[in-house]
Amino acid sequence: MSHETTDNKEKDFTKNWVNSSRFLFYLQVFCILAFVLGGCYRLYNQRYKGKPTVEVQKSSEYKPEYK
């Protein structure tokens, strides 16, 4: 009976510090990686797509033309 309780304590997440810290470390790495990749993907989707064609009044150009 005591052998079962020691096995359960070794497998228990809250009792075994080494396994729980390893799990939390990998969980933290996964979360940070997911946030970084998600941010890069969002920046890529909202990137600058080029110079838009804008209608500029003739009177406000560098060499204005007046009527």
C-alpha positions in Angstrom: 0.0 0.0 0.0 2.8 2.4 0.8 4.4 1.7 -2.6 1.2 3.0 -4.3 1.2 6.2 -2.4 4.8 7.0 -3.2 4.2 6.3 -6.9 1.2 8.6 -6.8 3.2 11.3 -5.0 5.9 11.1 -7.7 3.4 11.4 -10.5 1.4 14.2 -8.8 1.9 17.5 -10.5 1.9 19.5 -7.2 4.3 17.2 -5.4 7.0 16.5 -8.0 8.8 19.9 -8.4 11.1 18.7 -11.3 8.3 17.5 -13.6 6.0 20.4 -12.8 8.8 23.0 -13.4 9.7 21.3 -16.7 6.1 21.3 -17.8 5.6 25.0 -16.9 8.8 25.9 -18.7 7.7 24.3 -21.9 4.3 25.8 -21.5 5.8 29.3 -21.1 8.0 28.8 -24.2 5.1 27.6 -26.2 3.0 30.6 -25.2 5.7 33.1 -25.9 6.3 31.5 -29.3 2.6 31.6 -30.1 2.4 35.3 -29.2 5.4 36.2 -31.3 4.3 34.2 -34.3 0.8 35.6 -34.0 2.1 39.1 -33.9 4.4 38.6 -36.9 1.4 37.1 -38.8 -0.8 40.1 -37.9 1.9 42.6 -38.9 2.4 40.7 -42.2 -1.3 40.9 -43.0 -1.5 44.6 -42.2 1.7 45.6 -44.0 2.0 48.7 -46.2 0.7 47.7 -49.6 2.2 50.4 -51.6 1.7 54.0 -52.7 -2.0 54.8 -53.2 -3.0 57.0 -56.1 -4.3 60.2 -54.6 -6.0 63.0 -56.5 -4.2 66.3 -55.7 -5.6 69.7 -56.5 -3.6 71.5 -59.2 -3.4 74.6 -57.0 -1.6 72.7 -54.2 1.2 71.1 -56.3 4.9 72.1 -56.3 4.3 74.3 -59.4 0.7 75.3 -59.0 -1.6 75.9 -62.0 -4.4 78.3 -61.5 -7.5 78.8 -63.6 
